[in-house]
Amino acid sequence: MKESRIAVRYAKALFELALEQKNTDAVFYDMKLVADTCHSNKDFRLMLISPIINSDKKRNILKLIFENNINKLSQAFLNIITAKRRESYIEQIANQYISLYRDNKGIETVYLTTAVKADDEIKTKVKSVVNKFTKKEVELIEDIKTEIIGGFVLNFGHYQYDDSIRNKIIKLKREYNINIYEKGF
């Protein structure tokens, strides 16, 4: 998802404050919890973006949900966000903070999509190849999608390597649709 400028600025401000207070790890886990909550609960997400529900109610809801689960810095940050009426950006801010944290720690998130569950040997090879390419620690997230038929799709950073059977079939179909013979003889 494309992050807005507002989300990027707030996430940078939170990250710099957490760095200053030497609290980046705790805030990372808090933002991960916030992002996961937003991602898994549609009603919560809709409540955050609703213009009908006022900011005080949203602040109280956020406090009830997260008060005992996140540290004081993260809780204060969520209060500021709701006071500034930016609660619709909370999920984006959390995702952007997670990205900033991983960049700072030298962690590259790699998405491996396969048709069947990959074994440990393949995962290890993927991690080592990406590690050599990026010179970063690799966090591998595996996704299983049967529609790719076979092979794999690898995504990290701004790179994508698609070696799936589905992609090869699509390329073959394009090649055979091109008529190399011209009419007019």
C-alpha positions in Angstrom: 0.0 0.0 0.0 1.2 3.5 -0.8 2.0 5.4 2.3 0.8 9.0 2.6 3.2 11.9 3.4 1.4 12.3 6.7 2.0 8.7 7.7 5.7 9.0 6.7 6.2 12.2 8.7 4.5 10.9 11.8 6.3 7.6 11.7 9.7 9.4 11.3 8.9 11.6 14.3 7.9 8.6 16.4 11.0 6.7 15.3 13.3 9.6 16.1 11.7 10.1 19.5 12.0 6.3 20.2 15.7 6.5 19.1 16.3 9.4 21.4 14.7 7.5 24.3 16.4 4.2 23.3 13.0 2.6 23.1 12.9 1.5 19.4 12.4 -2.2 20.1 9.4 -1.7 22.4 7.8 0.8 20.1 8.4 -1.6 17.1 6.4 -4.4 18.9 3.7 -1.9 19.8 3.4 -0.7 16.2 3.4 -4.3 15.0 0.5 -5.0 17.4 -1.4 -1.9 16.2 -0.8 -2.8 12.5 -1.9 -6.4 13.1 -5.0 -5.2 14.9 -5.9 -2.9 12.1 -5.2 -5.5 9.5 -7.2 -8.3 11.2 -10.2 -6.3 12.4 -12.3 -4.6 9.7 -14.6 -3.0 12.2 -11.7 -1.4 14.1 -10.3 0.0 10.8 -13.7 1.4 9.8 -14.1 3.0 13.3 -10.7 4.8 12.8 -11.7 6.3 9.4 -15.3 7.1 10.3 -16.0 10.8 10.4 -19.2 10.2 12.4 -17.4 8.9 15.5 -15.7 11.8 17.3 -12.0 11.8 18.4 -12.8 11.5 22.1 -14.6 8.2 21.6 -11.8 7.0 19.3 -9.2 7.9 21.9 -11.2 6.0 24.6 -11.5 3.0 22.3 -7.8 3.0 21.5 -7.0 3.4 25.2 -9.3 0.4 26.2 -7.7 -1.8 23.5 -4.0 -0.9 23.9 -3.5 0.6 27.3 -2.2 -2.5 29.0 -0.5 -3.9 25.9 1.8 -1.0 24.8 4.3 1.2 26.5 3.7 4.8 27.6 5.5 6.4 24.6 3.3 4.5 22.1 0.2 5.3 24.1 1.0 9.0 24.2 1.7 8.9 20.5 -1.7 7.4 19.8 -3.3 10.1 22.0 -1.5 12.8 20.0 -2.6 11.3 16.7 -6.3 11.2 17.8 -6.0 14.8 19.2 -4.7 16.0 15.8 -7.6 14.0 14.1 -5.2 11.8 12.2 -6.5 8.5 13.5 -7.4 7.4 10.0 -3.6 7.2 9.3 -2.8 5.0 12.3 -2.4 1.8 10.3 -0.2 3.5 7.7 1.9 5.1 10.4 2.4 1.8 12.2 3.5 0.1 8.9 5.8 3.0 8.1 7.4 2.8 11.5 7.9 -1.0 11.1 9.7 -0.3 7.8 11.9 2.4 9.3 12.8 0.1 12.2 13.8 -2.7 9.8 15.8 -0.4 7.7 17.6 0.9 10.8 18.4 -2.7 12.0 19.5 -3.9 8.5 16.6 -6.3 8.1 15.3 -7.1 4.6 11.8 -8.6 4.4 11.5 -11.2 1.7 8.2 -12.6 0.4 8.4 -16.1 -1.1 5.3 -17.2 -2.8 5.0 -20.9 -3.8 2.3 -23.3 -4.9 3.2 -25.7 -2.1 5.0 -25.3 1.3 8.7 -24.8 0.7 11.1 -27.1 2.6 13.8 -25.7 4.9 16.6 -26.3 2.4 14.9 -24.0 -0.2 14.2 -21.3 2.5 17.9 -21.4 3.5 19.0 -21.0 -0.1 16.6 -18.1 -0.7 17.9 -16.4 2.5 21.5 -16.8 1.5 21.0 -15.6 -2.0 19.1 -12.5 -0.8 21.7 -11.9 1.9 24.5 -11.9 -0.6 22.6 -9.5 -2.8 21.4 -7.0 -0.1 24.1 -7.5 2.6 21.2 -7.4 5.2 19.7 -9.9 7.6 16.8 -11.6 5.9 13.3 -12.1 7.3 11.4 -14.6 5.1 7.7 -14.5 4.9 6.2 -17.5 3.0 2.9 -17.3 1.2 1.2 -20.3 -0.5 -0.9 -19.6 -3.6 -1.9 -22.6 -5.7 -2.8 -20.4 -8.7 0.9 -20.0 -9.6 0.8 -23.8 -10.3 4.5 -24.4 -9.6 7.8 -22.6 -9.2 8.1 -19.5 -7.0 7.8 -15.7 -6.9 10.3 -13.8 -4.8 9.7 -10.2 -3.7 12.0 -7.9 -1.7 12.7 -4.2 -1.8 11.8 -3.0 -5.3 12.7 -6.4 -6.9 10.5 -9.2 -8.0 11.6 -12.5 -9.6 8.8 -14.5 -11.0 9.8 -18.1 -11.9 6.3 -19.5 -11.6 4.7 -21.9 -14.1 1.8 -19.6 -14.5 4.1 -16.8 -15.6 5.8 -19.1 -18.1 2.5 -20.1 -19.5 1.5 -16.5 -19.9 4.7 -15.7 -21.8 4.3 -18.7 -24.1 0.7 -17.6 -24.8 2.0 -14.2 -25.8 4.7 -15.6 -28.0 2.2 -17.9 -29.9 -0.3 -15.1 -30.4 2.2 -13.2 -32.5 1.9 -14.1 -36.1 5.3 -14.1 -37.8 3.8 -14.7 -41.2 2.5 -11.7 -43.2 -0.5 -11.8 -45.5 -0.1 -10.5 -49.0 1.8 -13.1 -51.0 
